[in-house]
Amino acid sequence: MFYSTDRNDHGLPHDPFKAIIAPRPIGWITSMGTNGAINLAPYSYFNGVHSKPPMVMFASEGRKDSLEFIEETKEFVCNLATWDLRGQMNQTSAPYPRGTNELEAAGLTAAPSRLVKPPRVAEAPCALECKWLQTVELNGVDGKPVDGWVVFGQVVGVHIDERYIRNGLLDTAAMKPIARGGYHDYSVLTESFTMRRPASLAEVTPPASGGEKVTA
Ligand SMILES: Cc1cc2nc3c(=O)[nH]c(=O)nc-3n(C[C@H](O)[C@H](O)[C@H](O)COP(=O)(O)O)c2cc1C
């Protein structure tokens, strides 16, 4: 099938777009307003965008509290959402009034960050302390603003629960990170495989070969 997004003539009961761009990692973002109010909310339009230095982005559909707070204090923390924390993660997405501390509301523990003021979620196995870099306002092909905002941040500090470091490597699958799909769907990472990138053209293997399956 094919459909154009201006007509959205897919004929399906629900828009399949987010089921295609899946699984999406979830940035579970802590931020703080100038008045000290703390906010926590999940964002699946989230990813790493650069390595040296490490940088992340998330996108806000509308000017939500996380965006407002981050623009006020220029700092945020991306906590890792996992299978064990799925209920709390979901709870923090509820439309609480601005100023509600979703971290407390979900019964989570705030742990102090080292290099930024917003706390991290103590229960999360990893957290990225970030400094705000820029916010890009999105315009559509017609040049008109769509009320979409992409926030970029530089990761200045990284917390890792050392129980998940095995043989010097961080065992992502052991943390069981969850990811967002379409509709109300999620997936959970429980296994991974290793495949080395060819260092030269001589090392290029035929399609469908390479890749050693590893079960967590
Ligand atoms: C798993 C998940 C992913 C989400 N991803 C996004 C997203 O990428 N962008 C967005 O604007 N809202 C997203 N939401 C909705 C926000 O979490 C929700 O609007 C929340 O209330 C925003 O909180 P805030 O106003 O405190 O920042 C997501 C919700 C869930 C449960």
PDBQT file of the ligand as one rigid body, heavy atoms in Angstrom, charges set to zero:
ROOT
HETATM    1  C1  LIG A 301       6.359   6.291  26.165  1.00  0.00    +0.000 C 
HETATM    2  C2  LIG A 301       5.907   7.700  25.916  1.00  0.00    +0.000 A 
HETATM    3  C3  LIG A 301       6.592   8.479  24.995  1.00  0.00    +0.000 A 
HETATM    4  C4  LIG A 301       6.215   9.801  24.754  1.00  0.00    +0.000 A 
HETATM    5  N1  LIG A 301       6.894  10.529  23.838  1.00  0.00    +0.000 NA
HETATM    6  C5  LIG A 301       6.574  11.818  23.613  1.00  0.00    +0.000 A 
HETATM    7  C6  LIG A 301       7.323  12.596  22.683  1.00  0.00    +0.000 A 
HETATM    8  O1  LIG A 301       8.281  12.130  22.062  1.00  0.00    +0.000 OA
HETATM    9  N2  LIG A 301       6.950  13.890  22.499  1.00  0.00    +0.000 N 
HETATM   10  C7  LIG A 301       5.922  14.433  23.178  1.00  0.00    +0.000 A 
HETATM   11  O2  LIG A 301       5.629  15.608  22.975  1.00  0.00    +0.000 OA
HETATM   12  N3  LIG A 301       5.193  13.727  24.079  1.00  0.00    +0.000 NA
HETATM   13  C8  LIG A 301       5.504  12.433  24.318  1.00  0.00    +0.000 A 
HETATM   14  N4  LIG A 301       4.801  11.698  25.230  1.00  0.00    +0.000 N 
HETATM   15  C9  LIG A 301       3.748  12.350  26.010  1.00  0.00    +0.000 C 
HETATM   16  C10 LIG A 301       4.349  13.120  27.206  1.00  0.00    +0.000 C 
HETATM   17  O3  LIG A 301       5.074  12.248  28.062  1.00  0.00    +0.000 OA
HETATM   18  C11 LIG A 301       3.192  13.756  27.994  1.00  0.00    +0.000 C 
HETATM   19  O4  LIG A 301       2.571  14.725  27.203  1.00  0.00    +0.000 OA
HETATM   20  C12 LIG A 301       3.672  14.382  29.298  1.00  0.00    +0.000 C 
HETATM   21  O5  LIG A 301       2.562  14.805  30.042  1.00  0.00    +0.000 OA
HETATM   22  C13 LIG A 301       4.581  15.563  29.063  1.00  0.00    +0.000 C 
HETATM   23  O6  LIG A 301       5.006  15.978  30.317  1.00  0.00    +0.000 OA
HETATM   24  P1  LIG A 301       5.572  17.408  30.636  1.00  0.00    +0.000 P 
HETATM   25  O7  LIG A 301       4.526  18.425  30.217  1.00  0.00    +0.000 OA
HETATM   26  O8  LIG A 301       5.736  17.335  32.136  1.00  0.00    +0.000 OA
HETATM   27  O9  LIG A 301       6.867  17.588  29.908  1.00  0.00    +0.000 OA
HETATM   28  C14 LIG A 301       5.133  10.364  25.471  1.00  0.00    +0.000 A 
HETATM   29  C15 LIG A 301       4.430   9.567  26.397  1.00  0.00    +0.000 A 
HETATM   30  C16 LIG A 301       4.808   8.250  26.607  1.00  0.00    +0.000 A 
HETATM   31  C17 LIG A 301       4.062   7.403  27.607  1.00  0.00    +0.000 C 
ENDROOT
TORSDOF 0
